[in-house]
Amino acid sequence: MSDPHKHSDEGRGRDAARPFETEDEHDAPLDIKLIDFPGLIALWGLAAIVFLQFFTRYVLNDSLAWTEEIARYVLIIVAFLGAITVSRKGTHIFLEFFYRFLPPRACKWLAVAMEVLTLFFWGYLSWLAVQLALKTKTKMASAEIPKSLLYWAVAVGLAFMAIFSLLWLLKKLRQRPEDIRHDIEQHAMADVPD
């Protein structure tokens, strides 16, 4: 006798209690951490500003002057804060073609070298962004907001990308060469349909 309160998912959609999970049992639920929220907030803020710009220009026929400039700056913030999420997940675009033809040990050391390179790249760019923020004393043309805030947001994004590159570097140093090659192959095949 079957339990009347138990329901089978067979032939039906996703379970309403798990709305962010996919039907494929190998897929994980939505991967959002606290560090991702500034980028998401900036993205939704950009959407609101662009909608406001559209509405005032085409519906009210009286555009707000500040929306275009602010939208440009918020788009820059979205890019750098969103890149934190990509760095956290280790999903930046890279060319995995050469890794397939290298022996596992060489594959590991190439992956480690790439992480060292990205760590220093993000760290150096973060330092440059801080220097630029300290030297910028002007305000935005359409709003009384210091332009240095934009550079500080970029510096924060780059600093977090450097931190996550360091974490990936430490992980790759501890991993076996075969595991690194397997991870790279899984990353390469993640977007290929079955």
C-alpha positions as CSV (number, residue, x, y, z in Angstrom):
1,M,0.0,0.0,0.0
2,S,1.4,3.4,-1.0
3,D,1.4,6.4,1.2
4,P,-1.1,9.0,-0.1
5,H,1.1,11.9,1.0
6,K,4.1,10.7,-1.0
7,H,4.1,11.8,-4.6
8,S,6.2,10.6,-7.4
9,D,7.9,13.1,-9.7
10,E,7.6,10.7,-12.6
11,G,6.0,12.4,-15.5
12,R,5.7,15.8,-13.8
13,G,7.8,18.9,-13.5
14,R,10.2,19.9,-10.8
15,D,9.3,19.7,-7.1
16,A,7.9,23.0,-5.9
17,A,10.0,22.8,-2.8
18,R,13.2,22.8,-4.9
19,P,12.5,25.4,-7.5
20,F,16.2,26.1,-8.3
21,E,17.2,22.5,-8.9
22,T,17.3,21.1,-12.4
23,E,15.8,17.8,-13.4
24,D,19.2,16.3,-14.1
25,E,20.4,14.5,-11.0
26,H,24.0,15.5,-11.6
27,D,23.4,19.2,-11.6
28,A,23.8,21.1,-8.3
29,P,21.3,23.7,-7.0
30,L,21.9,27.3,-7.8
31,D,25.4,28.2,-6.5
32,I,25.2,31.7,-4.9
33,K,27.3,32.7,-2.0
34,L,27.3,35.9,0.1
35,I,30.3,37.2,-1.9
36,D,28.1,37.1,-5.0
37,F,25.4,39.5,-3.7
38,P,27.2,42.8,-4.4
39,G,27.4,41.9,-8.1
40,L,23.8,40.8,-8.2
41,I,22.7,44.0,-6.5
42,A,24.7,46.0,-9.0
43,L,23.1,44.1,-11.9
44,W,19.6,44.7,-10.6
45,G,20.5,48.3,-9.9
46,L,21.7,48.6,-13.5
47,A,18.4,47.1,-14.8
48,A,16.4,49.6,-12.7
49,I,18.5,52.6,-13.9
50,V,18.2,51.5,-17.6
51,F,14.4,51.0,-17.2
52,L,14.1,54.4,-15.6
53,Q,16.1,56.0,-18.4
54,F,13.9,54.3,-21.0
55,F,10.7,55.2,-19.2
56,T,11.6,58.9,-18.7
57,R,12.9,59.3,-22.3
58,Y,10.2,57.4,-24.3
59,V,7.1,57.5,-22.1
60,L,7.4,60.8,-20.3
61,N,9.4,62.4,-23.1
62,D,11.6,64.1,-20.5
63,S,14.8,62.2,-19.9
64,L,16.6,62.3,-16.6
65,A,20.1,63.6,-17.2
66,W,22.0,61.4,-14.7
67,T,20.7,58.0,-15.8
68,E,23.1,57.6,-18.8
69,E,26.3,58.4,-17.0
70,I,25.3,56.4,-13.9
71,A,24.3,53.4,-16.1
72,R,27.8,53.4,-17.7
73,Y,29.5,53.4,-14.4
74,V,27.3,50.8,-12.8
75,L,27.9,48.6,-15.9
76,I,31.6,48.7,-15.1
77,I,30.9,47.8,-11.5
78,V,28.7,44.9,-12.6
79,A,31.6,43.6,-14.7
80,F,34.2,43.7,-11.9
81,L,31.9,42.5,-9.1
82,G,30.5,39.8,-11.4
83,A,34.0,38.6,-12.2
84,I,34.4,37.8,-8.4
85,T,31.8,35.1,-8.8
86,V,33.5,33.7,-11.9
87,S,36.9,33.7,-10.1
88,R,35.3,32.0,-7.0
89,K,33.9,29.2,-9.2
90,G,37.0,28.9,-11.3
91,T,35.1,29.3,-14.5
92,H,37.0,32.1,-16.3
93,I,37.4,31.3,-20.0
94,F,40.7,29.5,-20.8
95,L,42.1,27.4,-23.6
96,E,42.1,23.8,-22.4
97,F,43.2,22.4,-25.8
98,F,46.9,22.2,-24.9
99,Y,46.3,20.5,-21.6
100,R,45.0,17.4,-23.4
101,F,48.3,16.7,-25.1
102,L,50.6,17.2,-22.1
103,P,51.6,14.5,-19.7
104,P,49.7,14.8,-16.3
105,R,52.7,16.3,-14.5
106,A,53.3,19.0,-17.1
107,C,49.6,19.7,-17.1
108,K,49.6,20.3,-13.4
109,W,52.6,22.6,-13.5
110,L,51.1,24.6,-16.4
111,A,47.9,25.0,-14.4
112,V,49.9,26.1,-11.4
113,A,51.8,28.6,-13.5
114,M,48.6,30.0,-15.0
115,E,47.2,30.5,-11.5
116,V,50.4,32.3,-10.4
117,L,50.2,34.5,-13.4
118,T,46.6,35.4,-12.8
119,L,47.2,35.9,-9.1
120,F,49.9,38.5,-9.8
121,F,47.9,40.0,-12.7
122,W,44.8,40.6,-10.5
123,G,46.9,41.8,-7.6
124,Y,48.8,44.3,-9.7
125,L,45.7,45.6,-11.3
126,S,44.1,46.0,-7.9
127,W,47.1,48.0,-6.7
128,L,46.8,50.2,-9.8
129,A,43.1,50.7,-9.2
130,V,43.8,51.8,-5.6
131,Q,46.4,54.3,-6.9
132,L,44.0,55.7,-9.4
133,A,41.2,56.0,-6.7
134,L,43.6,57.9,-4.4
135,K,44.5,60.4,-7.2
136,T,41.0,60.9,-8.5
137,K,39.4,64.0,-7.0
138,T,36.7,64.8,-9.6
139,K,33.0,64.2,-9.4
140,M,30.7,62.8,-12.0
141,A,29.4,65.3,-14.5
142,S,25.7,64.7,-13.9
143,A,25.7,63.8,-10.2
144,E,27.6,64.9,-7.1
145,I,29.2,61.5,-6.7
146,P,33.0,61.2,-6.5
147,K,34.5,59.2,-9.4
148,S,36.9,57.6,-7.1
149,L,34.0,55.4,-5.8
150,L,34.1,53.6,-9.2
151,Y,37.8,52.9,-8.9
152,W,37.4,51.7,-5.3
153,A,34.7,49.2,-6.5
154,V,37.0,48.0,-9.3
155,A,39.9,47.7,-6.8
156,V,37.7,45.6,-4.5
157,G,36.6,43.3,-7.4
158,L,40.2,42.8,-8.5
159,A,41.4,42.2,-5.0
160,F,38.8,39.5,-4.4
161,M,39.7,37.9,-7.8
162,A,43.4,37.8,-6.6
163,I,42.3,36.2,-3.4
164,F,40.3,33.5,-5.2
165,S,43.2,33.0,-7.6
166,L,45.4,32.3,-4.5
167,L,42.9,29.8,-3.2
168,W,42.8,28.0,-6.6
169,L,46.6,28.0,-6.7
170,L,46.8,26.4,-3.2
171,K,44.2,23.8,-4.3
172,K,46.1,23.0,-7.5
173,L,49.4,22.7,-5.6
174,R,47.8,20.0,-3.3
175,Q,46.0,18.1,-6.1
176,R,47.4,15.1,-7.9
177,P,48.3,15.7,-11.6
178,E,45.6,13.3,-12.7
179,D,42.9,15.1,-10.7
180,I,43.9,18.4,-12.3
181,R,43.7,16.9,-15.8
182,H,40.3,15.4,-14.9
183,D,39.0,18.7,-13.6
184,I,40.1,20.5,-16.8
185,E,38.4,17.9,-19.0
186,Q,35.2,18.2,-16.9
187,H,35.3,21.9,-17.3
188,A,35.8,21.6,-21.0
189,M,32.9,19.2,-21.4
190,A,30.5,21.0,-19.1
191,D,28.8,23.0,-21.9
192,V,28.7,20.2,-24.4
193,P,25.2,18.9,-24.8
194,D,24.6,15.1,-24.3
